[in-house]
């Protein structure tokens, strides 16, 4: 499968599917629809006659089972790439037999990827890596996942002696801007259990993620000429700085790891007259998550006493820890772990310090742990993926399908 999955991946990254958070339409960018239509035709060419795209660019298809009594499972990845860095005109290149040293992505612009900054690279010395030219992201998040799923399905089609049940395939738009599961029709999808292929380094298997909320803090200041400002001006930017200092520095993304939650000031803009702060709140523990939300409410209430109610807080839950829904059927995680070992992959079972479509889908009735794609340094111009990870994940998907049939 190695040659096939690499060929697919290099083709898929040529589609510009950058999500647009400022567009409320679904999909948020036309490139996602173009890519979705391409995938539908490819799946049909593999014999999946029911492959289709709906009005919102959700792609679904079924590989019919060849043995009776097997639970229907699904594999899901997302079409879009993150808006942090452009995904247009991606120019991937392959670094053969990586030597463990700095990788020159773009000599003219003096852009490199160094294992000093990205130490996980050292784990793939001797392997072939796919990298960018230093001007775009690569798109392994999540075109690697789509490549791995389609390549595994093709392998099953071409090797009918491998026993499996019905396998559902789903590709979603706008996961990177938090909307991937918004219009996903679980009943129509028709799987009992599923796996998102949307993770990091080779071997990662995840069934825990953050509980998540988003907060918008709006500050109304009062602007007057600075020459006559004494006892009159109320600077919204200074209030924003004051609010920022109300949250512990030890509870930020850059100072936390593992199961530790955080408050993250994701965006701030404004002027003396008014300012807006965008926060995200994350914690694996539901109890601590609720405490964090209350802490923010109390902080805003306190500062409002000082500034006569000039600050408003809009706080909304975004998604929850899938562990609550996956643990009752934890055998689906165990199957994936066993399949990894049989594919000579060392399982790395860790909590997700983020969320996936699978988190929300689990609460929509489709228990959905997450499996690695194998990419590194997502959402950056230093993004890369070892070819062995593309190959191993494709093999793993086949093995998981086999193991459900063996049950």
Secondary structure as UniProt FT lines:
FT   HELIX           2..12
FT   TURN            13..14
FT   TURN            21..22
FT   HELIX           30..45
FT   TURN            46..47
FT   TURN            49..50
FT   STRAND          52..53
FT   TURN            55..56
FT   STRAND          59..63
FT   STRAND          73..78
FT   TURN            83..84
FT   TURN            88..89
FT   STRAND          93..95
FT   STRAND          103..106
FT   TURN            107..110
FT   STRAND          111..113
FT   TURN            115..117
FT   HELIX           119..124
FT   TURN            125..126
FT   STRAND          129..131
FT   HELIX           140..158
FT   TURN            160..161
FT   STRAND          167..172
FT   HELIX           175..177
FT   TURN            180..183
FT   HELIX           186..189
FT   STRAND          193..199
FT   TURN            202..203
FT   STRAND          204..206
FT   STRAND          211..220
FT   HELIX           226..228
FT   TURN            230..232
FT   HELIX           236..244
FT   TURN            245..246
FT   HELIX           249..251
FT   HELIX           253..255
FT   TURN            258..259
FT   STRAND          262..270
FT   STRAND          274..283
FT   HELIX           286..306
FT   TURN            307..309
FT   STRAND          311..319
FT   HELIX           323..326
FT   HELIX           327..329
FT   HELIX           331..342
FT   TURN            343..344
FT   STRAND          348..349
FT   HELIX           357..363
FT   TURN            364..365
FT   STRAND          368..372
FT   STRAND          375..376
FT   TURN            378..379
FT   TURN            381..382
FT   STRAND          384..386
FT   HELIX           387..406
//
